[in-house]
């Protein structure tokens, strides 16, 4: 049950940060193609960061047991 809560917190943090960055980029960028390119790259980066953090979290607790 704790892993569900931690996974949700990590996902919420990554998703919230990606949303905030995408929101700023979408309003600051005038060119429509660049808007979607940048927001797509930010979203992909958020997913990659999520998996990196989860793997680091799991490996940290696997070593301590």
N, C-alpha and C positions, 0 to 999 in steps of 0.2 A: 504494500500500500504506500509505503514511503517513496518507492521509486516512481510511482505514478505521480505523486505530488511534486517530486523533484523534476521529473521529466516535463511536467506541465509548467513548472516555473521557468525552466530553461527555455522551453518552447515559447512561452509567453514573453519572456525577455527578448529573445531573438526576433520574434514576430513583431513585438511592439517597437523595437529599435528599427527594424526594416520599414515598418509603416511610417514612422516619423521621418526617416531619411527619404523615403519615396514621396511623402507628402511635400517636403521641402523642395526636392528636385522637380517634382511635377509642376509646382507653382513657379519655380525660378527659371525653368528652361522653356524657351520660346518655341524652339523647333520641335514639331510633333514626333518626328522619328527619334530624335535624341531623348525625348521624354521617356518613351517606351524602352529604348535601349538601356538607358541608365537605370530605370526602375526594375527592369528585368535582371540586370546584373546585380543590383542590390539584393533582390529577392533570392537569387541563386547563392550569393555570398552568405545570406542569412541561413539558408539550409545547410551549407557547408560548415559554417561556424557552429550551428546546432549539433551536427554530428561530431565535430571535433571536441566540443565541450562534453558531450555525452560519453564519448569514448574515453576521454581523460578522466571524467568522473568515475566511470565504471572501473577503469584500470587502477585508480587510486584506492578504491575500496576493495578491489580484488587482492591487492598486495597486502593490505592491512589485515585481512582475514587469514 
